[in-house]
C-alpha cells in the first residue's frame, strides 16, 4: 500500500543525500512538492497519482541536483 508520508520522506532524504542543497532549499522544495500534491488531491487524484505528478512537476532529486 502506498504511504504518501513515507514517499515524501524518501524524496527529501534523496535530496539530502545528493549534497547539492542547503537545508533551507530542501524545506522549500518539500513545501512546493506538498503544495502540488494538495492541489492535485483536491482535483480528485489518489495519493500515489498526486505524488507522481507532483514529483514530475517539481523534479526528481537527481534532476534537481544536476
VEXLOFI-125292 format. One record per residue: residue in one letter; y, x, z of N, C-alpha, C, O in turn; residue number from 1. Coordinates in steps of 0.001 Angstrom, whole numbers. Layout:
A / Y / X / Z / Y / X / Z / Y / X / Z / Y / X / Z / NUM $
...
//
This chain:
X / -1186 / 840 / 0 / 0 / 0 / 0 / 1245 / 882 / 0 / 1298 / 1893 / 700 / 1 $
X / 2225 / 500 / -773 / 3461 / 1255 / -905 / 4317 / 1096 / 344 / 4542 / -22 / 810 / 2 $
X / 4794 / 2210 / 885 / 5675 / 2202 / 2047 / 7010 / 2810 / 1610 / 7112 / 4019 / 1401 / 3 $
X / 8013 / 1974 / 1477 / 9309 / 2403 / 975 / 9919 / 3503 / 1843 / 10425 / 4492 / 1313 / 4 $
X / 9879 / 3348 / 3144 / 10478 / 4345 / 4032 / 9787 / 5701 / 3898 / 10447 / 6740 / 3901 / 5 $
X / 8486 / 5691 / 3783 / 7750 / 6944 / 3605 / 8154 / 7596 / 2287 / 8372 / 8806 / 2222 / 6 $
X / 8250 / 6790 / 1248 / 8584 / 7346 / -75 / 9995 / 7908 / -112 / 10223 / 8951 / -725 / 7 $
X / 10952 / 7236 / 534 / 12319 / 7755 / 608 / 12331 / 9056 / 1403 / 13024 / 10002 / 1026 / 8 $
X / 11582 / 9117 / 2485 / 11499 / 10338 / 3291 / 10899 / 11481 / 2476 / 11370 / 12615 / 2562 / 9 $
X / 9867 / 11193 / 1688 / 9271 / 12220 / 834 / 10284 / 12720 / -200 / 10344 / 13912 / -498 / 10 $
X / 11066 / 11802 / -735 / 12083 / 12161 / -1721 / 13120 / 13097 / -1103 / 13470 / 14118 / -1693 / 11 $
X / 13612 / 12744 / 97 / 14612 / 13597 / 753 / 13996 / 14917 / 1208 / 14657 / 15954 / 1160 / 12 $
X / 12739 / 14891 / 1649 / 12057 / 16137 / 2027 / 11944 / 17079 / 837 / 12096 / 18293 / 974 / 13 $
X / 11675 / 16507 / -333 / 11582 / 17342 / -1528 / 12939 / 17950 / -1868 / 13012 / 19103 / -2294 / 14 $
X / 14019 / 17182 / -1683 / 15352 / 17749 / -1891 / 15582 / 18928 / -951 / 16064 / 19979 / -1373 / 15 $
X / 15237 / 18752 / 323 / 15406 / 19828 / 1305 / 14607 / 21069 / 914 / 15091 / 22194 / 1042 / 16 $
X / 13396 / 20858 / 442 / 12514 / 21986 / 129 / 13023 / 22808 / -1055 / 12640 / 23968 / -1210 / 17 $
X / 13863 / 22232 / -1871 / 14391 / 22940 / -3040 / 15443 / 23971 / -2654 / 15693 / 24911 / -3408 / 18 $
X / 16064 / 23805 / -1486 / 17048 / 24772 / -1012 / 18346 / 24799 / -1814 / 19145 / 25721 / -1653 / 19 $
X / 18567 / 23826 / -2657 / 19757 / 23810 / -3507 / 20844 / 22875 / -2982 / 21897 / 22735 / -3604 / 20 $
X / 20592 / 22241 / -1847 / 21512 / 21216 / -1360 / 21919 / 21481 / 79 / 21124 / 21952 / 892 / 21 $
X / 23180 / 21166 / 377 / 23631 / 21179 / 1771 / 23147 / 19883 / 2421 / 22817 / 18918 / 1732 / 22 $
X / 23110 / 19872 / 3724 / 22671 / 18681 / 4462 / 23520 / 17469 / 4083 / 23000 / 16360 / 3953 / 23 $
X / 24825 / 17678 / 3908 / 25723 / 16579 / 3545 / 25370 / 16011 / 2168 / 25452 / 14804 / 1940 / 24 $
X / 24979 / 16899 / 1262 / 24591 / 16456 / -86 / 23358 / 15561 / -28 / 23283 / 14543 / -717 / 25 $
X / 22407 / 15946 / 789 / 21171 / 15178 / 907 / 21452 / 13807 / 1506 / 20897 / 12805 / 1055 / 26 $
X / 22307 / 13758 / 2515 / 22679 / 12469 / 3114 / 23346 / 11578 / 2070 / 23050 / 10386 / 1989 / 27 $
X / 24242 / 12151 / 1275 / 24929 / 11368 / 255 / 23959 / 10892 / -831 / 24025 / 9738 / -1255 / 28 $
X / 23075 / 11760 / -1275 / 22100 / 11373 / -2302 / 21165 / 10286 / -1786 / 20844 / 9340 / -2507 / 29 $
X / 20729 / 10423 / -535 / 19864 / 9391 / 46 / 20611 / 8060 / 127 / 20027 / 7004 / -116 / 30 $
X / 21882 / 8108 / 463 / 22683 / 6886 / 524 / 22769 / 6219 / -848 / 22646 / 4999 / -962 / 31 $
X / 22980 / 7023 / -1882 / 23016 / 6471 / -3240 / 21670 / 5855 / -3610 / 21615 / 4774 / -4196 / 32 $
X / 20595 / 6543 / -3267 / 19255 / 6029 / -3560 / 19029 / 4698 / -2852 / 18561 / 3738 / -3465 / 33 $
X / 19360 / 4638 / -1571 / 19150 / 3407 / -799 / 20029 / 2261 / -1313 / 19585 / 1114 / -1377 / 34 $
X / 21269 / 2576 / -1677 / 22154 / 1535 / -2235 / 21559 / 966 / -3520 / 21567 / -244 / -3742 / 35 $
X / 21053 / 1849 / -4348 / 20457 / 1416 / -5613 / 19213 / 565 / -5353 / 19012 / -465 / -5998 / 36 $
X / 18385 / 998 / -4411 / 17186 / 230 / -4057 / 17584 / -1158 / -3557 / 17000 / -2161 / -3968 / 37 $
X / 18565 / -1215 / -2682 / 19016 / -2509 / -2141 / 19505 / -3436 / -3244 / 19189 / -4625 / -3248 / 38 $
X / 20275 / -2892 / -4176 / 20785 / -3713 / -5279 / 19634 / -4239 / -6137 / 19643 / -5398 / -6552 / 39 $
X / 18667 / -3401 / -6394 / 17517 / -3815 / -7205 / 16653 / -4835 / -6472 / 16126 / -5761 / -7088 / 40 $
X / 16508 / -4669 / -5172 / 15739 / -5639 / -4373 / 16421 / -7002 / -4417 / 15748 / -8030 / -4495 / 41 $
X / 17760 / -7018 / -4368 / 18490 / -8287 / -4438 / 18278 / -8973 / -5787 / 18384 / -10195 / -5898 / 42 $
X / 17978 / -8177 / -6805 / 17688 / -8745 / -8123 / 16249 / -9229 / -8251 / 15869 / -9807 / -9269 / 43 $
X / 15447 / -8989 / -7205 / 14090 / -9500 / -7187 / 12984 / -8486 / -7430 / 11813 / -8858 / -7500 / 44 $
X / 13330 / -7226 / -7559 / 12283 / -6221 / -7759 / 11520 / -5983 / -6460 / 12082 / -6056 / -5367 / 45 $
X / 10253 / -5703 / -6601 / 9415 / -5335 / -5461 / 9848 / -3953 / -4971 / 10457 / -3199 / -5730 / 46 $
X / 9547 / -3608 / -3726 / 9973 / -2316 / -3189 / 9577 / -1115 / -4064 / 10399 / -232 / -4312 / 47 $
X / 8346 / -1085 / -4520 / 7903 / 58 / -5322 / 8662 / 131 / -6644 / 9080 / 1209 / -7069 / 48 $
X / 8836 / -1005 / -7282 / 9581 / -1036 / -8547 / 11029 / -601 / -8316 / 11580 / 182 / -9089 / 49 $
X / 11628 / -1109 / -7262 / 13012 / -767 / -6953 / 13147 / 724 / -6695 / 14107 / 1344 / -7152 / 50 $
X / 12207 / 1304 / -5976 / 12270 / 2740 / -5718 / 12172 / 3529 / -7016 / 12958 / 4450 / -7239 / 51 $
X / 11228 / 3183 / -7865 / 11028 / 3928 / -9108 / 12256 / 3860 / -10008 / 12654 / 4867 / -10594 / 52 $
X / 12855 / 2679 / -10121 / 14053 / 2539 / -10953 / 15211 / 3306 / -10313 / 15938 / 4017 / -11008 / 53 $
X / 15388 / 3172 / -9012 / 16471 / 3867 / -8320 / 16307 / 5377 / -8439 / 17284 / 6093 / -8662 / 54 $
X / 15092 / 5859 / -8293 / 14835 / 7301 / -8418 / 15197 / 7767 / -9828 / 15777 / 8838 / -10004 / 55 $
X / 14859 / 6977 / -10803 / 15194 / 7325 / -12186 / 16712 / 7384 / -12375 / 17224 / 8281 / -13044 / 56 $
X / 17419 / 6436 / -11789 / 18879 / 6373 / -11948 / 19592 / 7472 / -11169 / 20519 / 8098 / -11684 / 57 $
X / 19163 / 7710 / -9933 / 19812 / 8721 / -9095 / 19335 / 10113 / -9496 / 20128 / 11052 / -9570 / 58 $
X / 18054 / 10236 / -9750 / 17491 / 11506 / -10188 / 16322 / 11934 / -9333 / 16302 / 11724 / -8121 / 59 $
X / 15359 / 12534 / -9983 / 14242 / 13115 / -9262 / 14709 / 14441 / -8652 / 15574 / 15108 / -9221 / 60 $
X / 14154 / 14824 / -7521 / 14616 / 16046 / -6856 / 14622 / 17277 / -7760 / 15571 / 18059 / -7710 / 61 $
X / 13605 / 17470 / -8573 / 13563 / 18648 / -9451 / 14723 / 18633 / -10441 / 15333 / 19671 / -10699 / 62 $
X / 15028 / 17473 / -10989 / 16129 / 17363 / -11947 / 17482 / 17573 / -11252 / 18376 / 18220 / -11798 / 63 $
X / 17615 / 17024 / -10055 / 18874 / 17181 / -9320 / 19122 / 18637 / -8930 / 20267 / 19090 / -8912 / 64 $
X / 18073 / 19356 / -8623 / 18200 / 20746 / -8197 / 18503 / 21675 / -9370 / 19010 / 22780 / -9176 / 65 $
X / 18195 / 21233 / -10570 / 18360 / 22110 / -11742 / 19793 / 22362 / -12108 / 20067 / 23080 / -13070 / 66 $
//
